Amino acid sequence: MSDLNPFLLAAVTPDPDPRLLPLLRSKPELASAQDAHGYSLLHAAASYDHADLLRSLVNEFQVDVNLKDEDGETCLFVTETVDVAKCLVEELHIDLEVRNDDGLTAIEKFLSEQEFPEVAAYLQEHASGGASISNGVQHPPPLPPNMTLNIDTASDATASNLDQEPDPDFRRRIEELAARDNFHTEEGQRELRDLITDAVRGVGNGEREVRRRIE
């Protein structure tokens, strides 16, 4: 068993070679081993769609889920399925903000190479911190921490407008903005403030139209 190559045992489909975990338990240091290019068992497990192996490496063998290869890429960069992406993001809490040596996050790399669009879409949705869903209704994301809305002094006319159903065009625009890559950047937050400011002005003037268009 000592002559077995753990990378080759992991690079088997649909499941890893059954000799892999016993090998790692006999030599735990192999769990976090990297080859000459920084390739690790995490990278192999992510690439070959072995979510259970990822869980074992991180939870049982305490391998750093953000382990990088020689290009500065974590195993998220080589993920090819949404199931593995969900495992890494939602269970193992991999860092979505890690940038490789080219300055790209995993999301940006997927988009630039136009590969695995389902994975890219999932990561974009998760990273946006976008609209939440409850009872089948999609709600816009919360306001930025440095922004508040005070309507305590609203006039009767304004209060009457506020009792109306939310403007569907405003809801659509804010949801589209929340889904964009730059939502949490300074530019994205500025556009959100502008959008809400225009909406509030429109309510105060008895108007229902949100005038600013989000490109």
N, C-alpha and C positions, 0 to 999 in steps of 0.2 A: 504493500500500500504506500510505502514511503516514496516509491518511484513514480507515483501517479502525478500527473500534471493537473492542478485544480482548474486552470483556465480551460483546458480541453474538456474536463468533466462538466464544466458549466456551459460550454458551447455546444449543447446537445438539445435537440427538440424532439417532442414537445416539452419534455421535462428534463431537468439536469440528470446526469448520471447518478444513480442511487449510491454510488461509492463516495460522492463528494462530501456530504455532511459528516459521515463517519471519519473521513480523512481530516476535515477541519476540526472535529472534536478531539482528535488525537494530536493535532498540531494547530492550535488556535491561531498561532502567528500567521498562518497562511491566509486567514480570512481577510487580512488587510494588506496582503502582499501586492506589489505592483511590478509589472515587467519593465523592461528597459525604456518603454515609452509611457510609463505611468498608467498603463491599462490595468484595471483592477477587476476583482470578481464582481464588484458592484456594476461596473460598466458592462461586463459580460452578461450579468443577470438582467439588466435593463434592456440590453440589445436583443437578447434571446427570449424576452417576454416571460421571465421567471420571477413573478411577483413574490411568491412564497420564499424563494431564495433571498430576495432583497430583504424581506422581513427578518429572516434568520440572521443574515449578515449584520444588520443594524441592531436588532433587539437581543439576539443571543450572543453574538460575537463582538458587539459594541464597535463595529466599524463606523467611522465617520461618514454619514450619508453624503456629505459635501466633499468627499475625497476627489481630487482633481488629477487629470492625466497631464502629459507634457504640454498639451495645448491649453491648459487652464480650464478644462471642461469637466464638469461633474457627469455622473451617469445620466442625468436628465437630458443631456445633449444628444445621447444616443438612443433615447427611448423611442420606440416605434409604435406603441399601442396606447390607447387611452387608459386601459386598465392599469398598466404599469405607471403611467403618468399620475393617475389618481392615487395609487399606492404611495408613490414618492412624495406627492404634494400633501395629500390629506392625512396619511397615516404616519409617514416618516419625516414630514416637515422639511423637505429639502428646500434650500434657499433659491428662490426664483430670480434673485437679483445678481447671482454670480455671473461675472462676465469672463469670457475666454480671452485668449491673447489677442484676438482681433477686436476686442471691445464689445462683443455681442453677448446678450443674454441668450438662454436656450430658445426663448420665444422668437427673438430676433433672428437667430440662426435658422430656425425652421421656416420662418417667413421668407428670408432672403434666398434660401435654397429651394423653396417651394416643395418641400418634402413633408410627408405625413401631416396633411392638412387637418385631420381630425385631432391629432395631438396638439397642433398649434392652436386650433380653435378652443380646445379645452383649457389650455394654459392661458390664453388671452382672457377668456371668461373668468377664470379664477383670479388672475392677477389684477383685473380691472377693479375688483372690489365693487362690482357694479350692482345693478338693481337686485334687490332681494325678492324672494317669492314666498308668499304665505296665502293659504286658502285659495290657491290658483290665481292670485292677483299679483302682478309684478309692481314693486314699489321702487321709486328712485332711490339712489344711494343717499346716505346722510350728508348734510352740509359739511364743508371743511371746518376744522376745529376753530379757525379764526373768524368764522362768519356766523351771524345769528340774524333771525328775522323777528322783529317785534311788531305785532299787530294789535297791541293792547289799546292803542288810541285810534283805531280804525273808525271811520265814520259809519253811520247807519247804512249809507249806500254801499260803502266798501264791504261792510260785514254781510250785506245781502248778497253781494257778488261772491264773497268767499264761501257762502253756503251752497253755491252751485256746484255741480259736478266738476272735477278737475278738467281743464281744457285738454282734450286728447292730443292736440298738436304740441302743447307744452310737454305733456308726458312723453310723447314720442321723442322729442328733441333731447330731453334730459336723459332718457334711456340710451339714445344713440351716443350721446356724449360720454356716458358712463362706460360704454362698451369699448371706447377707443383706447389705444395703447397709451396715450399721453394723459389719461384722465388724472393721474396722481402727480403729474408734473406741474410746474408753475403755470405753464401755458394752459393746461387743461383746467386747473382750478380757476384761472382768470376767466376762461370762457364760461365756466359754470356760474361764477359770480355775475357775469354780464347777463347770462340767460335768465337767472333768477331776478336780477334787478329789473330787467325789461318786463318780466312777467308781473312783478309787484306793481310797477308803474302802470301797466295795462289794467290791472284790477282796480287801482286807485282812480283811474280815469273812466271806469265803466267799460273798458274794452276787454275783449277776450283774445285778442291776437298777440302772439309773441313775435315781436318784429325782427329781432336779431336772428339771422339764419346761421346755423352751425354748418360749416362746410364739411 
